[in-house]
Amino acid sequence: MTAVSVLLGEGVYNCKFFQSSKENKVELTTLPIDFSATYKKVAAARIVNSHARSPKVENAFVAMVANSPEMKDLVTKAKKLANSDLPTLVLGETGTGKEMLSQAIHHAGMRSDNPFKAVNCGALPESLSDSILFGHVKGSFTGADKDHQGLFEQASGGTLFSDEVGELSASIQVKLLRALQEGEITRVGDTNSRKVDVRVIAATHQNLQQMVLNGTFREDLFYRLAVGVLKIPALRQRSADIESLTQSVLMQVNQQVSKHPDFESKEISQDGINFIKQQTWPGNIRELWNTLSRAVLFSDNKILQAEDIKAALISHENKASQPPVVLSAEEYFDLPQHIDSIKRNYIEAALKSCLDSKTKAAKMLCLNNHQTLSNWLKESS
């Protein structure tokens, strides 16, 4: 109560304080606290920090090509999120640069001096994902010969980027939700929880809302992650960026390939850029990068032409290239059985390739989740 009285009193102009003495007297007293000076000092520090942070925010995003209206809007939103600690969900097709955007948010934010850890949830072994993310204690399972800090503890004070978050199992989703809600994790084999201070930036190319409806992704976890939502446009949707982006990628490819013997730096003609603009790029920036890398390595021309890019491009099958279907008027064809047979053959091949991992097989077949694959298996059996 005394502390509250002092705080309230110092906020009133010309307020005077009285106190009782041991002699049962009431006397005027002064407090050796100058609230106004302290406020001015704190305010000045905040002003200095805000000015000092502005170039930092701009520098973090300088590598991102943003000439198109779509990308300008995205970068504006990302800068605002960088100044907060909100969980963020980054959406976008494969190869659009979700991790690069997440790194920019981290480096522009208040946690930039602390670790940035990245994990691809789709590549986590199911048996070790708990340990990799949350750690384990010695003796908790075979091979656990010492205590281990998981990625949440390693990233404490900083940012954890969780790519393909839709691939997490139901049990890991529960633990991730607790980490977001309570700021606590529990190592495998431990009975005590540990406090962690981590900003989570999650990313996926999947439709998490549809997965929520299908029951394969927790609704409460979705809303915990989707506080700040950023959707990166596909490369085909940002034509105004393609020329600048091509030049930027080509410069980086030249730097990488410069280590090779007899390397000669390459440029690209306007004809080559126009050819790039005409492509759909289903693999987005990653596909553009790989194509330019092949063109730089294989072409003998110092200036890359459209023919060089075309030769380096991996063609994509389309419906027009498939042979036409011809049926006679009296012919009957069991289309459902044919489709089921095709599904079954591809599922069996994918499962064999992925050592019976339904999650990985579903990803290989571009299905939303492993539950869809299981449903297909039931339908075709």
C-alpha positions as CSV (number, residue, x, y, z in Angstrom):
1,M,0.0,0.0,0.0
2,T,2.9,2.4,0.7
3,A,4.4,1.8,-2.7
4,V,1.0,2.4,-4.4
5,S,0.6,5.6,-2.4
6,V,4.0,6.8,-3.5
7,L,3.4,6.0,-7.2
8,L,0.0,7.7,-7.1
9,G,1.3,10.7,-5.2
10,E,4.2,11.3,-7.6
11,G,1.8,11.5,-10.4
12,V,0.0,14.4,-8.9
13,Y,1.3,18.0,-9.3
14,N,2.7,19.6,-6.1
15,C,1.8,16.5,-4.0
16,K,3.3,16.5,-0.5
17,F,4.1,13.4,1.7
18,F,3.7,13.1,5.4
19,Q,4.9,10.3,7.7
20,S,4.5,9.4,11.3
21,S,7.6,9.2,13.6
22,K,8.5,7.0,16.5
23,E,7.5,9.9,18.8
24,N,3.9,9.7,17.4
25,K,4.3,12.9,15.5
26,V,3.3,13.6,11.9
27,E,6.0,15.4,9.9
28,L,6.5,16.5,6.3
29,T,9.0,14.3,4.3
30,T,10.6,14.2,0.9
31,L,11.3,11.1,-1.2
32,P,14.7,10.8,-2.9
33,I,13.0,9.7,-6.1
34,D,12.8,11.9,-9.2
35,F,10.2,10.3,-11.4
36,S,10.3,12.9,-14.0
37,A,14.0,12.6,-14.5
38,T,13.7,8.8,-14.7
39,Y,10.9,9.1,-17.3
40,K,12.9,11.5,-19.4
41,K,15.9,9.1,-19.3
42,V,13.8,6.1,-20.3
43,A,12.0,8.0,-23.0
44,A,15.3,9.3,-24.5
45,A,16.7,5.7,-24.5
46,R,13.6,4.5,-26.4
47,I,13.9,7.3,-29.0
48,V,17.6,6.4,-29.5
49,N,16.8,2.7,-29.8
50,S,14.0,3.3,-32.3
51,H,16.3,5.4,-34.5
52,A,19.1,2.8,-34.2
53,R,16.8,0.0,-35.1
54,S,15.4,1.5,-38.3
55,P,18.5,0.7,-40.5
56,K,18.6,-2.7,-38.9
57,V,15.1,-3.5,-40.1
58,E,15.8,-2.2,-43.6
59,N,19.1,-4.1,-43.9
60,A,17.4,-7.3,-42.9
61,F,15.0,-7.1,-45.9
62,V,17.4,-5.6,-48.4
63,A,18.2,-9.0,-50.0
64,M,14.5,-9.5,-50.8
65,V,13.4,-8.4,-54.3
66,A,10.1,-6.6,-53.9
67,N,9.2,-4.5,-56.9
68,S,5.7,-6.1,-57.4
69,P,2.8,-4.8,-55.4
70,E,2.3,-8.3,-53.9
71,M,5.8,-8.4,-52.5
72,K,5.8,-4.8,-51.3
73,D,2.7,-5.6,-49.3
74,L,4.3,-8.7,-48.0
75,V,7.5,-7.0,-46.9
76,T,5.5,-4.2,-45.2
77,K,3.6,-6.7,-43.1
78,A,6.8,-8.7,-42.3
79,K,8.5,-5.6,-41.0
80,K,5.6,-4.9,-38.7
81,L,5.7,-8.5,-37.4
82,A,9.5,-8.2,-36.9
83,N,8.9,-5.6,-34.3
84,S,6.7,-7.9,-32.3
85,D,7.1,-11.3,-30.6
86,L,4.0,-12.9,-32.1
87,P,4.0,-16.4,-33.4
88,T,4.0,-16.2,-37.2
89,L,2.7,-18.6,-39.9
90,V,4.4,-18.3,-43.3
91,L,2.4,-19.8,-46.2
92,G,3.6,-20.4,-49.7
93,E,4.4,-23.0,-52.4
94,T,7.6,-25.0,-52.3
95,G,10.6,-22.9,-53.3
96,T,9.1,-19.4,-52.7
97,G,11.6,-18.5,-49.9
98,K,9.7,-19.1,-46.7
99,E,12.9,-19.6,-44.7
100,M,14.6,-16.5,-46.2
101,L,11.6,-14.4,-45.1
102,S,11.7,-15.9,-41.6
103,Q,15.4,-15.1,-41.3
104,A,14.7,-11.5,-42.3
105,I,12.0,-11.2,-39.6
106,H,14.4,-12.6,-37.0
107,H,17.3,-10.3,-38.0
108,A,15.1,-7.3,-38.0
109,G,13.6,-8.0,-34.6
110,M,14.5,-7.7,-31.0
111,R,15.9,-11.2,-30.9
112,S,18.5,-10.7,-33.7
113,D,21.4,-11.1,-31.3
114,N,20.2,-14.5,-30.2
115,P,20.0,-17.9,-32.1
116,F,18.0,-18.6,-35.2
117,K,17.4,-22.3,-35.4
118,A,15.6,-24.0,-38.3
119,V,14.1,-27.5,-38.6
120,N,12.2,-29.2,-41.4
121,C,9.4,-31.1,-39.6
122,G,8.8,-33.3,-42.6
123,A,12.4,-34.6,-42.4
124,L,12.3,-35.5,-38.7
125,P,12.4,-39.2,-38.0
126,E,9.2,-40.1,-36.1
127,S,11.1,-41.9,-33.4
128,L,13.4,-39.0,-32.7
129,S,11.3,-35.9,-33.4
130,D,10.4,-35.5,-29.7
131,S,14.1,-35.6,-28.7
132,I,15.3,-33.3,-31.5
133,L,12.7,-30.6,-30.7
134,F,12.4,-30.9,-26.9
135,G,15.6,-32.7,-25.8
136,H,16.1,-35.8,-23.6
137,V,17.8,-36.8,-20.3
138,K,20.5,-39.4,-20.0
139,G,19.2,-42.9,-20.0
140,S,15.7,-42.0,-21.3
141,F,16.1,-44.4,-24.3
142,T,18.8,-46.7,-25.9
143,G,21.7,-44.5,-27.0
144,A,20.8,-41.5,-24.7
145,D,24.2,-41.6,-23.0
146,K,24.0,-37.9,-21.9
147,D,21.5,-35.1,-21.4
148,H,20.6,-33.3,-24.7
149,Q,19.2,-29.9,-25.3
150,G,16.5,-29.9,-27.9
151,L,16.0,-27.1,-30.5
152,F,13.6,-25.2,-28.3
153,E,16.3,-24.9,-25.6
154,Q,19.0,-24.2,-28.2
155,A,16.9,-21.4,-29.6
156,S,15.9,-19.9,-26.2
157,G,16.0,-16.1,-26.4
158,G,15.8,-16.3,-30.2
159,T,13.7,-17.8,-32.9
160,L,12.8,-21.3,-34.0
161,F,11.8,-21.7,-37.6
162,S,9.6,-24.8,-38.1
163,D,9.3,-25.6,-41.8
164,E,6.5,-28.0,-43.0
165,V,4.8,-27.8,-39.6
166,G,1.9,-29.7,-41.0
167,E,4.0,-32.9,-41.0
168,L,4.2,-33.0,-37.2
169,S,2.6,-36.0,-35.5
170,A,-0.4,-35.6,-33.1
171,S,1.7,-36.1,-30.0
172,I,4.3,-33.5,-31.0
173,Q,1.6,-31.1,-31.9
174,V,0.4,-31.3,-28.3
175,K,3.9,-30.5,-26.9
176,L,4.3,-27.7,-29.4
177,L,1.0,-26.2,-28.3
178,R,2.2,-26.3,-24.6
179,A,5.5,-24.6,-25.6
180,L,3.5,-21.8,-27.2
181,Q,0.9,-21.4,-24.5
182,E,3.0,-21.9,-21.3
183,G,6.6,-21.3,-22.6
184,E,7.5,-24.7,-21.2
185,I,9.0,-27.9,-22.6
186,T,9.7,-31.3,-21.1
187,R,12.6,-33.3,-22.2
188,V,12.0,-37.0,-23.1
189,G,12.4,-39.1,-19.9
190,D,12.2,-36.0,-17.6
191,T,9.6,-35.3,-14.9
192,N,10.3,-31.6,-14.7
193,S,9.3,-28.9,-17.1
194,R,11.8,-26.2,-18.3
195,K,11.0,-22.6,-19.1
196,V,12.0,-21.5,-22.6
197,D,11.7,-18.1,-24.3
198,V,11.3,-18.8,-28.0
199,R,9.6,-17.1,-30.8
200,V,8.1,-19.7,-33.2
201,I,7.8,-19.0,-36.9
202,A,6.1,-21.9,-38.7
203,A,5.8,-22.5,-42.4
204,T,4.0,-24.8,-44.7
205,H,2.9,-25.3,-48.3
206,Q,-0.1,-27.3,-47.1
207,N,-3.6,-26.0,-46.4
208,L,-3.7,-26.2,-42.6
209,Q,-7.3,-25.1,-42.4
210,Q,-8.3,-28.1,-44.6
211,M,-6.1,-30.3,-42.4
212,V,-8.0,-29.0,-39.3
213,L,-11.3,-29.9,-41.0
214,N,-9.8,-33.4,-41.8
215,G,-8.7,-33.8,-38.2
216,T,-5.0,-34.2,-39.0
217,F,-4.0,-30.8,-37.5
218,R,-5.1,-29.5,-34.1
219,E,-7.4,-26.5,-34.4
220,D,-6.0,-24.9,-31.2
221,L,-2.5,-25.2,-32.5
222,F,-3.5,-23.7,-35.8
223,Y,-4.9,-20.6,-34.1
224,R,-1.8,-20.3,-31.8
225,L,0.5,-20.3,-34.8
226,A,-1.7,-18.2,-37.1
227,V,-1.4,-14.9,-35.2
228,G,0.7,-13.2,-37.7
229,V,0.0,-14.7,-41.2
230,L,2.2,-14.1,-44.2
231,K,1.5,-15.6,-47.6
232,I,4.3,-15.5,-50.1
233,P,3.1,-15.2,-53.7
234,A,4.3,-17.8,-56.3
235,L,7.0,-16.6,-58.7
236,R,4.4,-16.6,-61.6
237,Q,2.3,-14.1,-59.6
238,R,5.1,-11.6,-59.3
239,S,6.2,-10.9,-62.9
240,A,7.4,-7.4,-61.9
241,D,10.1,-9.0,-59.8
242,I,11.4,-11.6,-62.2
243,E,14.0,-9.5,-64.0
244,S,15.6,-8.1,-60.8
245,L,15.3,-11.6,-59.2
246,T,17.0,-13.2,-62.1
247,Q,19.9,-10.8,-62.0
248,S,20.3,-11.3,-58.2
249,V,20.2,-15.1,-58.5
250,L,22.6,-15.1,-61.4
251,M,25.1,-12.9,-59.4
252,Q,25.0,-15.4,-56.5
253,V,25.3,-18.4,-58.8
254,N,28.4,-16.7,-60.4
255,Q,29.9,-16.3,-56.9
256,Q,29.3,-20.0,-56.1
257,V,30.6,-21.4,-59.4
258,S,33.7,-19.1,-59.3
259,K,35.4,-21.9,-57.2
260,H,35.3,-24.2,-60.3
261,P,38.4,-24.3,-62.5
262,D,38.2,-22.3,-65.8
263,F,35.2,-20.4,-64.6
264,E,34.0,-17.4,-66.5
265,S,31.3,-15.1,-65.1
266,K,28.1,-15.1,-67.1
267,E,25.5,-12.5,-67.9
268,I,22.0,-12.8,-69.3
269,S,20.5,-11.2,-72.3
270,Q,17.1,-9.5,-72.4
271,D,16.0,-12.3,-74.7
272,G,16.9,-14.8,-71.9
273,I,15.0,-12.8,-69.3
274,N,12.0,-12.6,-71.5
275,F,12.1,-16.4,-71.9
276,I,12.2,-16.8,-68.1
277,K,9.2,-14.5,-67.8
278,Q,7.2,-16.8,-70.0
279,Q,7.7,-19.9,-67.8
280,T,5.3,-21.0,-65.0
281,W,8.1,-22.1,-62.6
282,P,6.2,-24.6,-60.5
283,G,9.3,-24.9,-58.3
284,N,9.5,-21.1,-57.9
285,I,12.7,-19.4,-56.9
286,R,14.4,-22.7,-56.1
287,E,13.7,-24.0,-59.6
288,L,14.9,-20.7,-61.1
289,W,18.1,-21.0,-59.1
290,N,18.8,-24.5,-60.3
291,T,18.1,-23.7,-63.9
292,L,20.4,-20.7,-63.9
293,S,23.1,-22.9,-62.2
294,R,22.9,-25.4,-65.0
295,A,22.9,-22.7,-67.6
296,V,26.0,-21.1,-66.2
297,L,27.9,-24.4,-66.0
298,F,26.9,-25.9,-69.3
299,S,26.7,-22.9,-71.7
300,D,29.8,-21.8,-73.6
301,N,28.3,-18.4,-74.1
302,K,29.4,-15.5,-71.9
303,I,26.0,-13.9,-72.3
304,L,23.2,-16.5,-71.7
305,Q,20.5,-16.5,-74.4
306,A,17.0,-17.9,-74.4
307,E,18.3,-21.1,-75.9
308,D,20.7,-21.6,-73.0
309,I,17.9,-21.2,-70.5
310,K,15.7,-23.5,-72.5
311,A,18.4,-26.2,-72.6
312,A,18.9,-26.0,-68.8
313,L,15.2,-26.1,-68.0
314,I,13.7,-29.4,-66.8
315,S,10.5,-29.9,-68.8
316,H,7.3,-30.5,-67.0
317,E,4.8,-33.0,-68.2
318,N,1.4,-31.6,-69.1
319,K,-1.9,-33.0,-70.2
320,A,-1.4,-31.9,-73.8
321,S,1.6,-34.2,-74.2
322,Q,-0.5,-37.3,-73.2
323,P,-1.9,-39.5,-76.0
324,P,-5.5,-38.9,-76.8
325,V,-8.1,-41.4,-75.5
326,V,-10.2,-43.1,-78.1
327,L,-13.3,-45.2,-77.3
328,S,-15.7,-46.8,-79.7
329,A,-19.5,-46.3,-79.3
330,E,-20.0,-49.9,-78.2
331,E,-17.0,-50.1,-75.9
332,Y,-17.2,-50.1,-72.1
333,F,-14.4,-49.0,-69.8
334,D,-14.4,-49.4,-66.0
335,L,-12.8,-46.0,-65.2
336,P,-13.2,-46.2,-61.4
337,Q,-11.4,-49.6,-61.3
338,H,-8.7,-48.2,-63.6
339,I,-8.2,-45.1,-61.3
340,D,-8.1,-47.3,-58.2
341,S,-5.5,-49.5,-59.8
342,I,-3.3,-46.5,-60.7
343,K,-3.7,-45.1,-57.2
344,R,-2.7,-48.5,-55.6
345,N,0.3,-48.9,-57.8
346,Y,1.7,-45.5,-57.1
347,I,0.9,-45.7,-53.3
348,E,2.7,-49.1,-53.1
349,A,5.7,-47.7,-55.0
350,A,5.9,-44.6,-52.8
351,L,5.6,-46.6,-49.5
352,K,8.3,-49.0,-50.7
353,S,10.6,-46.0,-51.6
354,C,9.9,-44.3,-48.2
355,L,10.3,-47.5,-46.1
356,D,6.5,-47.7,-45.3
357,S,6.4,-44.1,-43.9
358,K,2.9,-42.9,-44.8
359,T,3.8,-39.3,-44.0
360,K,6.8,-39.3,-46.4
361,A,4.9,-41.3,-49.1
362,A,2.0,-38.8,-48.9
363,K,4.5,-35.9,-49.4
364,M,6.1,-37.8,-52.4
365,L,2.6,-38.1,-54.0
366,C,1.8,-34.5,-53.3
367,L,-1.1,-35.4,-51.0
368,N,-2.2,-33.1,-48.2
369,N,-1.5,-35.6,-45.5
370,H,-1.0,-39.2,-44.7
371,Q,-4.7,-39.6,-43.8
372,T,-5.6,-39.0,-47.4
373,L,-3.1,-41.7,-48.4
374,S,-4.7,-44.1,-45.9
375,N,-8.2,-43.4,-47.3
376,W,-7.0,-44.1,-50.8
377,L,-5.6,-47.4,-49.7
378,K,-8.9,-48.4,-48.2
379,E,-10.8,-47.3,-51.3
380,S,-8.6,-49.2,-53.7
381,S,-8.3,-52.4,-51.6
